[in-house]
Amino acid sequence: MMNHETISLQDCVCQGKGSIVSDMGGEKVMLSVQNGKYYNLGEIGGKIWDSIENPISIGQLVSTLMREYDVDQNECEQHVISFLAHMAGEGLVQVGADGHRE
Amino acid sequence: MKKEWKKPELEVLNV
């Protein structure tokens, strides 16, 4: 299982396959067809999900979020990497040098 | 005007 120590800003991330996603009251809710679990990504998690429809480096993702949200770079990097590590651990995203590492 | 940042959390729903 991937933890946040193994994810770097140079890694690419993209949406995993096999999830059904819906917007509910400004938050993103997801059903993983693979494991049958429901998830709430919240508002900012939903923004991250939308931003990784195509493979993008985590550094680019952080820059995108910083343009829209009032957050300093170090905090944003830590929060995003932690969130993506959790998502990767649940099999919801693919993270790696090319966005396709398991 | 930038939006307020909140730490993104992945919540597993008990359905």
Backbone of each chain as nested JSON, in Angstrom:
{
  "chains": [
    {"id": "A", "residues": [
      {"number": 1, "name": "MET", "atoms": {"N": [0.843, -1.192, 0.0], "CA": [0.0, 0.0, 0.0], "C": [0.878, 1.242, 0.0]}},
      {"number": 2, "name": "MET", "atoms": {"N": [0.449, 2.23, -0.772], "CA": [1.245, 3.43, -0.921], "C": [1.018, 4.355, 0.263]}},
      {"number": 3, "name": "ASN", "atoms": {"N": [2.112, 4.916, 0.815], "CA": [1.925, 5.927, 1.84], "C": [2.526, 7.228, 1.352]}},
      {"number": 4, "name": "HIS", "atoms": {"N": [2.333, 8.287, 2.146], "CA": [2.687, 9.595, 1.612], "C": [4.185, 9.782, 1.472]}},
      {"number": 5, "name": "GLU", "atoms": {"N": [4.989, 8.929, 2.153], "CA": [6.434, 9.06, 1.993], "C": [6.887, 8.626, 0.598]}},
      {"number": 6, "name": "THR", "atoms": {"N": [6.074, 7.821, -0.081], "CA": [6.497, 7.292, -1.373], "C": [6.003, 8.143, -2.53]}},
      {"number": 7, "name": "ILE", "atoms": {"N": [5.224, 9.17, -2.252], "CA": [4.701, 10.035, -3.304], "C": [5.498, 11.33, -3.314]}},
      {"number": 8, "name": "SER", "atoms": {"N": [5.924, 11.741, -4.5], "CA": [6.67, 12.992, -4.61], "C": [5.943, 13.94, -5.555]}},
      {"number": 9, "name": "LEU", "atoms": {"N": [6.365, 15.185, -5.536], "CA": [5.738, 16.194, -6.394], "C": [5.991, 15.909, -7.866]}},
      {"number": 10, "name": "GLN", "atoms": {"N": [7.027, 15.114, -8.143], "CA": [7.334, 14.798, -9.54], "C": [6.441, 13.681, -10.08]}},
      {"number": 11, "name": "ASP", "atoms": {"N": [5.825, 12.923, -9.179], "CA": [4.958, 11.832, -9.622], "C": [3.729, 12.384, -10.334]}},
      {"number": 12, "name": "CYS", "atoms": {"N": [3.21, 11.576, -11.253], "CA": [1.966, 11.925, -11.926], "C": [0.82, 11.15, -11.292]}},
      {"number": 13, "name": "VAL", "atoms": {"N": [-0.351, 11.732, -11.373], "CA": [-1.532, 11.101, -10.8], "C": [-2.676, 11.225, -11.794]}},
      {"number": 14, "name": "CYS", "atoms": {"N": [-3.515, 10.209, -11.84], "CA": [-4.726, 10.312, -12.652], "C": [-5.819, 9.458, -12.016]}},
      {"number": 15, "name": "GLN", "atoms": {"N": [-7.048, 9.728, -12.443], "CA": [-8.191, 8.992, -11.91], "C": [-8.054, 7.507, -12.214]}},
      {"number": 16, "name": "GLY", "atoms": {"N": [-8.427, 6.678, -11.24], "CA": [-8.515, 5.255, -11.499], "C": [-9.812, 4.947, -12.233]}},
      {"number": 17, "name": "LYS", "atoms": {"N": [-9.887, 3.76, -12.779], "CA": [-11.091, 3.366, -13.502], "C": [-12.033, 2.615, -12.566]}},
      {"number": 18, "name": "GLY", "atoms": {"N": [-13.304, 2.579, -12.962], "CA": [-14.248, 1.771, -12.204], "C": [-14.882, 2.488, -11.041]}},
      {"number": 19, "name": "SER", "atoms": {"N": [-15.061, 3.806, -11.157], "CA": [-15.752, 4.552, -10.11], "C": [-16.914, 5.324, -10.715]}},
      {"number": 20, "name": "ILE", "atoms": {"N": [-18.002, 5.405, -9.964], "CA": [-19.159, 6.203, -10.367], "C": [-19.191, 7.416, -9.454]}},
      {"number": 21, "name": "VAL", "atoms": {"N": [-19.18, 8.6, -10.056], "CA": [-19.011, 9.833, -9.292], "C": [-20.226, 10.727, -9.473]}},
      {"number": 22, "name": "SER", "atoms": {"N": [-20.624, 11.378, -8.384], "CA": [-21.774, 12.274, -8.45], "C": [-21.528, 13.484, -7.557]}},
      {"number": 23, "name": "ASP", "atoms": {"N": [-22.059, 14.626, -7.97], "CA": [-21.997, 15.824, -7.134], "C": [-23.231, 15.874, -6.255]}},
      {"number": 24, "name": "MET", "atoms": {"N": [-23.01, 16.043, -4.955], "CA": [-24.134, 16.134, -4.024], "C": [-23.909, 17.328, -3.111]}},
      {"number": 25, "name": "GLY", "atoms": {"N": [-24.671, 18.38, -3.352], "CA": [-24.582, 19.554, -2.489], "C": [-23.205, 20.174, -2.459]}},
      {"number": 26, "name": "GLY", "atoms": {"N": [-22.529, 20.182, -3.605], "CA": [-21.202, 20.794, -3.672], "C": [-20.076, 19.866, -3.286]}},
      {"number": 27, "name": "GLU", "atoms": {"N": [-20.416, 18.66, -2.839], "CA": [-19.383, 17.689, -2.497], "C": [-19.422, 16.541, -3.494]}},
      {"number": 28, "name": "LYS", "atoms": {"N": [-18.299, 15.884, -3.626], "CA": [-18.179, 14.794, -4.591], "C": [-18.317, 13.468, -3.857]}},
      {"number": 29, "name": "VAL", "atoms": {"N": [-19.274, 12.658, -4.313], "CA": [-19.498, 11.34, -3.721], "C": [-19.208, 10.285, -4.778]}},
      {"number": 30, "name": "MET", "atoms": {"N": [-18.586, 9.208, -4.358], "CA": [-18.084, 8.226, -5.304], "C": [-18.424, 6.814, -4.849]}},
      {"number": 31, "name": "LEU", "atoms": {"N": [-18.782, 5.975, -5.808], "CA": [-18.932, 4.541, -5.56], "C": [-17.847, 3.816, -6.328]}},
      {"number": 32, "name": "SER", "atoms": {"N": [-17.031, 3.055, -5.617], "CA": [-16.046, 2.215, -6.287], "C": [-16.715, 0.906, -6.664]}},
      {"number": 33, "name": "VAL", "atoms": {"N": [-16.815, 0.66, -7.957], "CA": [-17.411, -0.593, -8.417], "C": [-16.517, -1.76, -8.027]}},
      {"number": 34, "name": "GLN", "atoms": {"N": [-15.222, -1.486, -7.917], "CA": [-14.274, -2.562, -7.62], "C": [-14.414, -3.084, -6.201]}},
      {"number": 35, "name": "ASN", "atoms": {"N": [-14.609, -2.177, -5.238], "CA": [-14.665, -2.669, -3.852], "C": [-16.026, -2.452, -3.191]}},
      {"number": 36, "name": "GLY", "atoms": {"N": [-16.97, -1.829, -3.922], "CA": [-18.321, -1.669, -3.402], "C": [-18.465, -0.622, -2.319]}},
      {"number": 37, "name": "LYS", "atoms": {"N": [-17.41, 0.163, -2.079], "CA": [-17.479, 1.18, -1.026], "C": [-17.92, 2.523, -1.596]}},
      {"number": 38, "name": "TYR", "atoms": {"N": [-18.606, 3.287, -0.736], "CA": [-18.955, 4.664, -1.057], "C": [-17.983, 5.6, -0.352]}},
      {"number": 39, "name": "TYR", "atoms": {"N": [-17.645, 6.698, -1.034], "CA": [-16.715, 7.667, -0.463], "C": [-17.273, 9.071, -0.634]}},
      {"number": 40, "name": "ASN", "atoms": {"N": [-16.977, 9.93, 0.335], "CA": [-17.225, 11.358, 0.185], "C": [-15.875, 12.049, 0.082]}},
      {"number": 41, "name": "LEU", "atoms": {"N": [-15.648, 12.715, -1.047], "CA": [-14.376, 13.404, -1.251], "C": [-14.427, 14.834, -0.729]}},
      {"number": 42, "name": "GLY", "atoms": {"N": [-15.628, 15.334, -0.447], "CA": [-15.749, 16.717, -0.011], "C": [-15.583, 17.673, -1.181]}},
      {"number": 43, "name": "GLU", "atoms": {"N": [-15.591, 18.951, -0.874], "CA": [-15.517, 19.966, -1.937], "C": [-14.13, 20.01, -2.576]}},
      {"number": 44, "name": "ILE", "atoms": {"N": [-13.105, 20.128, -1.747], "CA": [-11.752, 20.271, -2.302], "C": [-11.264, 18.938, -2.86]}},
      {"number": 45, "name": "GLY", "atoms": {"N": [-11.643, 17.85, -2.214], "CA": [-11.322, 16.541, -2.777], "C": [-11.959, 16.362, -4.146]}},
      {"number": 46, "name": "GLY", "atoms": {"N": [-13.171, 16.907, -4.303], "CA": [-13.842, 16.851, -5.601], "C": [-13.118, 17.676, -6.642]}},
      {"number": 47, "name": "LYS", "atoms": {"N": [-12.601, 18.822, -6.206], "CA": [-11.82, 19.666, -7.116], "C": [-10.552, 18.929, -7.562]}},
      {"number": 48, "name": "ILE", "atoms": {"N": [-9.915, 18.248, -6.618], "CA": [-8.718, 17.465, -6.958], "C": [-9.09, 16.368, -7.957]}},
      {"number": 49, "name": "TRP", "atoms": {"N": [-10.207, 15.684, -7.692], "CA": [-10.644, 14.603, -8.593], "C": [-10.854, 15.125, -10.01]}},
      {"number": 50, "name": "ASP", "atoms": {"N": [-11.532, 16.266, -10.114], "CA": [-11.787, 16.838, -11.442], "C": [-10.482, 17.215, -12.145]}},
      {"number": 51, "name": "SER", "atoms": {"N": [-9.482, 17.606, -11.357], "CA": [-8.224, 18.085, -11.935], "C": [-7.328, 16.951, -12.423]}},
      {"number": 52, "name": "ILE", "atoms": {"N": [-7.629, 15.724, -12.009], "CA": [-6.751, 14.601, -12.376], "C": [-7.441, 13.671, -13.369]}},
      {"number": 53, "name": "GLU", "atoms": {"N": [-8.388, 14.233, -14.122], "CA": [-9.052, 13.424, -15.154], "C": [-8.023, 12.91, -16.156]}},
      {"number": 54, "name": "ASN", "atoms": {"N": [-7.049, 13.768, -16.461], "CA": [-5.906, 13.364, -17.282], "C": [-4.662, 13.386, -16.401]}},
      {"number": 55, "name": "PRO", "atoms": {"N": [-3.663, 12.538, -16.722], "CA": [-2.458, 12.501, -15.883], "C": [-1.832, 13.884, -15.732]}},
      {"number": 56, "name": "ILE", "atoms": {"N": [-1.491, 14.226, -14.494], "CA": [-0.915, 15.529, -14.176], "C": [0.086, 15.308, -13.053]}},
      {"number": 57, "name": "SER", "atoms": {"N": [1.18, 16.059, -13.066], "CA": [2.134, 15.913, -11.971], "C": [1.525, 16.515, -10.703]}},
      {"number": 58, "name": "ILE", "atoms": {"N": [1.928, 15.984, -9.572], "CA": [1.38, 16.48, -8.312], "C": [1.809, 17.928, -8.089]}},
      {"number": 59, "name": "GLY", "atoms": {"N": [2.999, 18.276, -8.56], "CA": [3.443, 19.669, -8.484], "C": [2.519, 20.596, -9.257]}},
      {"number": 60, "name": "GLN", "atoms": {"N": [2.116, 20.167, -10.447], "CA": [1.182, 20.972, -11.244], "C": [-0.173, 21.061, -10.56]}},
      {"number": 61, "name": "LEU", "atoms": {"N": [-0.591, 19.951, -9.973], "CA": [-1.876, 19.925, -9.269], "C": [-1.87, 20.924, -8.11]}},
      {"number": 62, "name": "VAL", "atoms": {"N": [-0.775, 20.943, -7.359], "CA": [-0.657, 21.883, -6.237], "C": [-0.711, 23.323, -6.748]}},
      {"number": 63, "name": "SER", "atoms": {"N": [-0.02, 23.594, -7.845], "CA": [-0.032, 24.948, -8.411], "C": [-1.441, 25.361, -8.819]}},
      {"number": 64, "name": "THR", "atoms": {"N": [-2.17, 24.425, -9.425], "CA": [-3.555, 24.696, -9.832], "C": [-4.415, 25.058, -8.627]}},
      {"number": 65, "name": "LEU", "atoms": {"N": [-4.259, 24.281, -7.553], "CA": [-5.07, 24.52, -6.357], "C": [-4.697, 25.841, -5.69]}},
      {"number": 66, "name": "MET", "atoms": {"N": [-3.402, 26.174, -5.698], "CA": [-2.955, 27.407, -5.042], "C": [-3.466, 28.652, -5.76]}},
      {"number": 67, "name": "ARG", "atoms": {"N": [-3.733, 28.519, -7.056], "CA": [-4.289, 29.661, -7.789], "C": [-5.734, 29.93, -7.368]}},
      {"number": 68, "name": "GLU", "atoms": {"N": [-6.412, 28.88, -6.901], "CA": [-7.836, 29.013, -6.586], "C": [-8.104, 29.158, -5.089]}},
      {"number": 69, "name": "TYR", "atoms": {"N": [-7.196, 28.612, -4.264], "CA": [-7.445, 28.586, -2.817], "C": [-6.357, 29.353, -2.062]}},
      {"number": 70, "name": "ASP", "atoms": {"N": [-6.748, 29.882, -0.918], "CA": [-5.849, 30.647, -0.065], "C": [-5.1, 29.681, 0.851]}},
      {"number": 71, "name": "VAL", "atoms": {"N": [-3.958, 29.207, 0.383], "CA": [-3.182, 28.221, 1.138], "C": [-1.72, 28.376, 0.754]}},
      {"number": 72, "name": "ASP", "atoms": {"N": [-0.821, 28.159, 1.723], "CA": [0.59, 28.267, 1.358], "C": [1.073, 26.946, 0.754]}},
      {"number": 73, "name": "GLN", "atoms": {"N": [2.171, 27.028, 0.049], "CA": [2.61, 25.904, -0.778], "C": [2.919, 24.657, 0.046]}},
      {"number": 74, "name": "ASN", "atoms": {"N": [3.632, 24.842, 1.153], "CA": [4.034, 23.687, 1.954], "C": [2.816, 22.94, 2.501]}},
      {"number": 75, "name": "GLU", "atoms": {"N": [1.858, 23.713, 3.006], "CA": [0.644, 23.102, 3.561], "C": [-0.142, 22.388, 2.459]}},
      {"number": 76, "name": "CYS", "atoms": {"N": [-0.263, 23.043, 1.316], "CA": [-1.01, 22.461, 0.202], "C": [-0.36, 21.155, -0.254]}},
      {"number": 77, "name": "GLU", "atoms": {"N": [0.959, 21.162, -0.373], "CA": [1.67, 19.95, -0.81], "C": [1.417, 18.797, 0.153]}},
      {"number": 78, "name": "GLN", "atoms": {"N": [1.551, 19.083, 1.448], "CA": [1.367, 18.02, 2.446], "C": [-0.056, 17.472, 2.417]}},
      {"number": 79, "name": "HIS", "atoms": {"N": [-1.023, 18.366, 2.351], "CA": [-2.424, 17.934, 2.362], "C": [-2.765, 17.13, 1.112]}},
      {"number": 80, "name": "VAL", "atoms": {"N": [-2.294, 17.599, -0.033], "CA": [-2.617, 16.923, -1.296], "C": [-1.962, 15.543, -1.351]}},
      {"number": 81, "name": "ILE", "atoms": {"N": [-0.71, 15.461, -0.939], "CA": [-0.015, 14.167, -0.971], "C": [-0.678, 13.183, -0.007]}},
      {"number": 82, "name": "SER", "atoms": {"N": [-1.053, 13.657, 1.173], "CA": [-1.727, 12.788, 2.138], "C": [-3.059, 12.288, 1.581]}},
      {"number": 83, "name": "PHE", "atoms": {"N": [-3.811, 13.189, 0.962], "CA": [-5.109, 12.828, 0.38], "C": [-4.93, 11.813, -0.753]}},
      {"number": 84, "name": "LEU", "atoms": {"N": [-3.959, 12.059, -1.621], "CA": [-3.744, 11.152, -2.755], "C": [-3.241, 9.787, -2.29]}},
      {"number": 85, "name": "ALA", "atoms": {"N": [-2.448, 9.773, -1.222], "CA": [-1.977, 8.489, -0.687], "C": [-3.161, 7.661, -0.19]}},
      {"number": 86, "name": "HIS", "atoms": {"N": [-4.105, 8.338, 0.463], "CA": [-5.306, 7.65, 0.944], "C": [-6.129, 7.14, -0.239]}},
      {"number": 87, "name": "MET", "atoms": {"N": [-6.288, 7.987, -1.247], "CA": [-7.035, 7.586, -2.449], "C": [-6.357, 6.402, -3.138]}},
      {"number": 88, "name": "ALA", "atoms": {"N": [-5.033, 6.467, -3.246], "CA": [-4.296, 5.385, -3.908], "C": [-4.428, 4.093, -3.113]}},
      {"number": 89, "name": "GLY", "atoms": {"N": [-4.421, 4.217, -1.79], "CA": [-4.563, 3.041, -0.941], "C": [-5.904, 2.357, -1.117]}},
      {"number": 90, "name": "GLU", "atoms": {"N": [-6.922, 3.14, -1.489], "CA": [-8.258, 2.582, -1.728], "C": [-8.437, 2.167, -3.187]}},
      {"number": 91, "name": "GLY", "atoms": {"N": [-7.392, 2.372, -3.998], "CA": [-7.467, 1.971, -5.405], "C": [-8.253, 2.928, -6.279]}},
      {"number": 92, "name": "LEU", "atoms": {"N": [-8.414, 4.177, -5.821], "CA": [-9.251, 5.132, -6.549], "C": [-8.462, 5.974, -7.538]}},
      {"number": 93, "name": "VAL", "atoms": {"N": [-7.149, 6.087, -7.322], "CA": [-6.301, 6.85, -8.245], "C": [-5.046, 6.041, -8.539]}},
      {"number": 94, "name": "GLN", "atoms": {"N": [-4.397, 6.413, -9.63], "CA": [-3.125, 5.806, -9.991], "C": [-2.046, 6.868, -9.852]}},
      {"number": 95, "name": "VAL", "atoms": {"N": [-0.996, 6.528, -9.123], "CA": [0.095, 7.466, -8.883], "C": [1.398, 6.81, -9.304]}},
      {"number": 96, "name": "GLY", "atoms": {"N": [2.24, 7.564, -9.985], "CA": [3.535, 7.014, -10.356], "C": [4.263, 7.932, -11.302]}},
      {"number": 97, "name": "ALA", "atoms": {"N": [5.396, 7.47, -11.783], "CA": [6.217, 8.295, -12.66], "C": [5.454, 8.687, -13.913]}},
      {"number": 98, "name": "ASP", "atoms": {"N": [4.537, 7.814, -14.366], "CA": [3.757, 8.141, -15.555], "C": [2.261, 8.16, -15.259]}},
      {"number": 99, "name": "GLY", "atoms": {"N": [1.916, 8.131, -13.963], "CA": [0.503, 8.139, -13.6], "C": [-0.141, 6.785, -13.7]}},
      {"number": 100, "name": "HIS", "atoms": {"N": [0.651, 5.738, -13.915], "CA": [0.055, 4.411, -14.085], "C": [0.702, 3.369, -13.201]}},
      {"number": 101, "name": "ARG", "atoms": {"N": [1.44, 3.805, -12.172], "CA": [2.014, 2.822, -11.27], "C": [0.921, 2.293, -10.368]}},
      {"number": 102, "name": "GLU", "atoms": {"N": [0.94, 0.998, -10.102], "CA": [-0.072, 0.425, -9.218], "C": [0.295, 0.676, -7.783]}}
    ]},
    {"id": "B", "residues": [
      {"number": 1, "name": "MET", "atoms": {"N": [-10.382, 37.046, -5.547], "CA": [-10.542, 36.577, -4.161], "C": [-10.439, 35.051, -4.138]}},
      {"number": 2, "name": "LYS", "atoms": {"N": [-9.474, 34.55, -3.392], "CA": [-9.291, 33.102, -3.346], "C": [-10.24, 32.469, -2.333]}},
      {"number": 3, "name": "LYS", "atoms": {"N": [-10.574, 31.214, -2.595], "CA": [-11.476, 30.489, -1.704], "C": [-10.721, 29.988, -0.476]}},
      {"number": 4, "name": "GLU", "atoms": {"N": [-11.491, 29.753, 0.581], "CA": [-10.899, 29.226, 1.815], "C": [-10.463, 27.781, 1.609]}},
      {"number": 5, "name": "TRP", "atoms": {"N": [-9.272, 27.471, 2.084], "CA": [-8.73, 26.116, 1.962], "C": [-9.109, 25.282, 3.183]}},
      {"number": 6, "name": "LYS", "atoms": {"N": [-9.557, 24.075, 2.922], "CA": [-9.768, 23.104, 3.996], "C": [-9.049, 21.832, 3.599]}},
      {"number": 7, "name": "LYS", "atoms": {"N": [-8.426, 21.192, 4.568], "CA": [-7.68, 19.969, 4.267], "C": [-8.611, 18.939, 3.629]}},
      {"number": 8, "name": "PRO", "atoms": {"N": [-8.278, 18.456, 2.43], "CA": [-9.136, 17.446, 1.799], "C": [-9.05, 16.118, 2.537]}},
      {"number": 9, "name": "GLU", "atoms": {"N": [-10.203, 15.537, 2.798], "CA": [-10.261, 14.256, 3.507], "C": [-11.096, 13.277, 2.69]}},
      {"number": 10, "name": "LEU", "atoms": {"N": [-10.646, 12.039, 2.643], "CA": [-11.418, 10.986, 1.991], "C": [-12.223, 10.265, 3.063]}},
      {"number": 11, "name": "GLU", "atoms": {"N": [-13.531, 10.445, 3.021], "CA": [-14.408, 9.842, 4.025], "C": [-15.041, 8.58, 3.44]}},
      {"number": 12, "name": "VAL", "atoms": {"N": [-14.861, 7.472, 4.124], "CA": [-15.506, 6.23, 3.7], "C": [-16.893, 6.197, 4.318]}},
      {"number": 13, "name": "LEU", "atoms": {"N": [-17.909, 6.151, 3.458], "CA": [-19.285, 6.21, 3.939], "C": [-19.773, 4.817, 4.303]}},
      {"number": 14, "name": "ASN", "atoms": {"N": [-20.503, 4.749, 5.391], "CA": [-21.044, 3.468, 5.842], "C": [-22.429, 3.297, 5.244]}},
      {"number": 15, "name": "VAL", "atoms": {"N": [-22.475, 2.675, 4.08], "CA": [-23.741, 2.477, 3.383], "C": [-24.042, 0.992, 3.357]}}
    ]}
  ]
}
